Amino acid sequence: MNAKRPNIITVLADDMGYGDMRCNNPDCRIPTPNLDRLAAMGMRFTDAHAGSSVCTPSRYTLLTGRYAWRTRLKSGIVWPWDGALIEPGRETVASLLKSNGYGTACIGKWHLGWDWPTLDGLHPNESLTFGVFEPEKRATFGRENIDFNGPLGGGPVDHGFDSYFGVDVPNFPPYTWFEDNHLVMVPTEEKPDHLYGSSGPACPEWDLEAMIPEMTRRAVAYVTEQGEAQSSGSTDPFYLHYPLTSPHSPIVPNKAFQGQSGIGAYGDFVCEVDWVVGEILDALEKNGILENTLVIFTSDNGPEDRTPDDE
């Protein structure tokens, strides 16, 4: 690491186990060459603990540095159409770095709630009980009262990120891409039964397999753009936060990874996670900024325990 302020990248796997990479578990049957390479380049933290065994709390804690139970969410997760969990004005890693001259971007799964625009003008949690799973009530609310053309509040760009692209939760509606504070495409159909996830609005031909490749393409493009700027003389470092949707259900490894682990779809999906890390490391190396970038890989709360076939 040289004297320049380092670039920072956090890659947050979703429901990946500690022993699902060979650098942590020599008996692991899943090949993870890129994660092993990353571990060999730096250090491993082998005694870490999640404050909760589900997604939302770990995401809140990672970005704010606070225990999630200090919020209004005392247990469980943020459900479809719930409001934003990060409080207005709460400092995050992104806002802290941005105030110190960093460019900031978030690409991936958010799952920290949004202040959704509604047709009746009321906040969604005036009708829905925050953090309580009410499947039928929430499905009806999403179909009848969400203004999908309106601006979204409480998301990444309201909490220190210059830009955002990704999905809310891969198995929650709306099944569409999010960008900054709006939906890229308004979901006009009901999610088909064959598509894994809760019922609700979806874009035509929504493709679960497309999530990881598209988000990784954008992450690599962001690294490349920042690297080119720095090679042209820019002294501004960047912070990229990439919270993955994998290997969380829906377990949908792309064709190139199917059969790669030899132990089933979950192992193959971990192979795809490993590929993501390799793509980012390669982009850093190609752009000459690998040595001045701090890359942190972690998982939110432990291994996946079911596949779509179990539903």
Buried (B, 14 or more C-beta within 10 A) or exposed (E): EEEEBBBBBBBBBBBBBEEBBBBBBEEBEBBBBBBBBBBEEEEEEEEEEBEBEBBBBBBBBBBBEBEBBEBEBEEBBBBBBBBBBBEEEBBBBBBBBBEEEBBBBBBBBBBBBBBBBBEEEEBBBEBBEBBEEBEEBBBBBBBEBBEBEBEBBBBBBBBBBBBBBBBBBBBBBBBBBBBBBBBEBEBEEBBEEEBBBBBBBBBEEBEBEEBBBBBBEBBBEBBBBBBEBBEEEEEEBBBBBBBBBBBBBBBBBBEEBBBBBEEEBBBBBBBBBBBBBBBBBBBBEEBEBBEBBEBBBBBBBBBBEEBBEEE
